[in-house]
Amino acid sequence: MSSFLFLSDFTASKKRRAIVIADLKGEDLILCQITSAVRNDEYAVPLTNPDFEEGSFPTEKSSIHTNKVFTADLYC
Protein backbone atom coordinates (compact mmCIF):
# COMPACT_ATOMS: atom_id res chain seq x y z
CA MET A 1 0.00 0.00 0.00
CA SER A 2 1.17 3.48 -0.74
CA SER A 3 0.05 6.94 0.33
CA PHE A 4 -1.76 8.98 -2.31
CA LEU A 5 -2.16 12.70 -1.94
CA PHE A 6 -5.82 13.40 -2.44
CA LEU A 7 -6.08 17.15 -2.01
CA SER A 8 -4.60 19.47 -4.60
CA ASP A 9 -2.86 21.54 -1.92
CA PHE A 10 -0.98 18.39 -0.70
CA THR A 11 -2.26 18.75 2.88
CA ALA A 12 -3.65 15.23 3.24
CA SER A 13 -2.94 11.71 2.08
CA LYS A 14 -4.57 8.31 2.41
CA LYS A 15 -3.12 4.81 2.12
CA ARG A 16 -4.26 3.15 -1.10
CA ARG A 17 -3.45 -0.01 -2.98
CA ALA A 18 -1.29 0.33 -6.06
CA ILE A 19 0.18 -1.87 -8.75
CA VAL A 20 3.90 -1.68 -9.50
CA ILE A 21 4.37 -0.90 -13.17
CA ALA A 22 8.15 -0.35 -13.01
CA ASP A 23 10.81 -1.29 -10.47
CA LEU A 24 13.50 1.30 -11.16
CA LYS A 25 17.17 1.05 -10.28
CA GLY A 26 17.79 2.41 -6.82
CA GLU A 27 14.93 2.94 -4.39
CA ASP A 28 12.10 4.18 -6.64
CA LEU A 29 9.00 2.43 -7.96
CA ILE A 30 6.50 3.65 -10.52
CA LEU A 31 3.00 2.82 -9.29
CA CYS A 32 -0.52 3.04 -10.63
CA GLN A 33 -3.54 3.57 -8.36
CA ILE A 34 -6.05 0.77 -7.72
CA THR A 35 -9.46 1.62 -6.28
CA SER A 36 -12.66 -0.22 -5.49
CA ALA A 37 -14.55 2.58 -7.23
CA VAL A 38 -15.30 0.89 -10.54
CA ARG A 39 -15.22 3.46 -13.32
CA ASN A 40 -16.13 3.15 -16.94
CA ASP A 41 -13.83 5.79 -18.40
CA GLU A 42 -11.12 5.48 -21.03
CA TYR A 43 -8.36 5.22 -18.40
CA ALA A 44 -9.88 2.56 -16.11
CA VAL A 45 -8.83 -1.07 -16.44
CA PRO A 46 -11.16 -3.52 -14.68
CA LEU A 47 -9.56 -5.76 -12.05
CA THR A 48 -11.25 -8.81 -10.52
CA ASN A 49 -10.00 -11.57 -8.23
CA PRO A 50 -9.64 -14.12 -11.10
CA ASP A 51 -6.98 -11.75 -12.54
CA PHE A 52 -4.58 -12.73 -9.72
CA GLU A 53 -2.31 -15.75 -9.98
CA GLU A 54 -1.91 -15.63 -6.18
CA GLY A 55 -3.86 -13.91 -3.44
CA SER A 56 -6.96 -11.80 -3.84
CA PHE A 57 -8.31 -8.30 -3.50
CA PRO A 58 -10.70 -7.31 -0.68
CA THR A 59 -13.47 -6.35 -3.11
CA GLU A 60 -14.68 -8.47 -6.02
CA LYS A 61 -14.41 -5.66 -8.58
CA SER A 62 -11.87 -2.85 -8.70
CA SER A 63 -10.22 -0.57 -11.25
CA ILE A 64 -6.64 0.23 -12.12
CA HIS A 65 -6.54 3.95 -12.89
CA THR A 66 -3.91 4.33 -15.59
CA ASN A 67 -4.14 8.12 -15.40
CA LYS A 68 -3.07 8.02 -11.72
CA VAL A 69 0.64 7.15 -12.09
CA PHE A 70 3.29 8.26 -9.60
CA THR A 71 6.82 7.58 -8.42
CA ALA A 72 7.31 6.42 -4.84
CA ASP A 73 10.36 5.78 -2.68
CA LEU A 74 10.58 2.10 -1.81
CA TYR A 75 11.33 2.87 1.85
CA CYS A 76 8.70 5.53 2.58
NUTOR-634610 format. One record per residue (C-alpha): residue number from 1; x, z, y. Coordinates in nm, 3 decimals. Layout:
<recs>
REC     k        xx        zz        yy
REC   NUM         X         Z         Y
...
</recs>
This chain:
<recs>
REC     k        xx        zz        yy
REC     1     0.000     0.000     0.000
REC     2     0.117    -0.074     0.348
REC     3     0.005     0.033     0.694
REC     4    -0.176    -0.231     0.898
REC     5    -0.216    -0.194     1.270
REC     6    -0.582    -0.244     1.340
REC     7    -0.608    -0.201     1.715
REC     8    -0.460    -0.460     1.947
REC     9    -0.286    -0.192     2.154
REC    10    -0.098    -0.070     1.839
REC    11    -0.226     0.288     1.875
REC    12    -0.365     0.324     1.523
REC    13    -0.294     0.208     1.171
REC    14    -0.457     0.241     0.831
REC    15    -0.312     0.212     0.481
REC    16    -0.426    -0.110     0.315
REC    17    -0.345    -0.298    -0.001
REC    18    -0.129    -0.606     0.033
REC    19     0.018    -0.875    -0.187
REC    20     0.390    -0.950    -0.168
REC    21     0.437    -1.317    -0.090
REC    22     0.815    -1.301    -0.035
REC    23     1.081    -1.047    -0.129
REC    24     1.350    -1.116     0.130
REC    25     1.717    -1.028     0.105
REC    26     1.779    -0.682     0.241
REC    27     1.493    -0.439     0.294
REC    28     1.210    -0.664     0.418
REC    29     0.900    -0.796     0.243
REC    30     0.650    -1.052     0.365
REC    31     0.300    -0.929     0.282
REC    32    -0.052    -1.063     0.304
REC    33    -0.354    -0.836     0.357
REC    34    -0.605    -0.772     0.077
REC    35    -0.946    -0.628     0.162
REC    36    -1.266    -0.549    -0.022
REC    37    -1.455    -0.723     0.258
REC    38    -1.530    -1.054     0.089
REC    39    -1.522    -1.332     0.346
REC    40    -1.613    -1.694     0.315
REC    41    -1.383    -1.840     0.579
REC    42    -1.112    -2.103     0.548
REC    43    -0.836    -1.840     0.522
REC    44    -0.988    -1.611     0.256
REC    45    -0.883    -1.644    -0.107
REC    46    -1.116    -1.468    -0.352
REC    47    -0.956    -1.205    -0.576
REC    48    -1.125    -1.052    -0.881
REC    49    -1.000    -0.823    -1.157
REC    50    -0.964    -1.110    -1.412
REC    51    -0.698    -1.254    -1.175
REC    52    -0.458    -0.972    -1.273
REC    53    -0.231    -0.998    -1.575
REC    54    -0.191    -0.618    -1.563
REC    55    -0.386    -0.344    -1.391
REC    56    -0.696    -0.384    -1.180
REC    57    -0.831    -0.350    -0.830
REC    58    -1.070    -0.068    -0.731
REC    59    -1.347    -0.311    -0.635
REC    60    -1.468    -0.602    -0.847
REC    61    -1.441    -0.858    -0.566
REC    62    -1.187    -0.870    -0.285
REC    63    -1.022    -1.125    -0.057
REC    64    -0.664    -1.212     0.023
REC    65    -0.654    -1.289     0.395
REC    66    -0.391    -1.559     0.433
REC    67    -0.414    -1.540     0.812
REC    68    -0.307    -1.172     0.802
REC    69     0.064    -1.209     0.715
REC    70     0.329    -0.960     0.826
REC    71     0.682    -0.842     0.758
REC    72     0.731    -0.484     0.642
REC    73     1.036    -0.268     0.578
REC    74     1.058    -0.181     0.210
REC    75     1.133     0.185     0.287
REC    76     0.870     0.258     0.553
</recs>
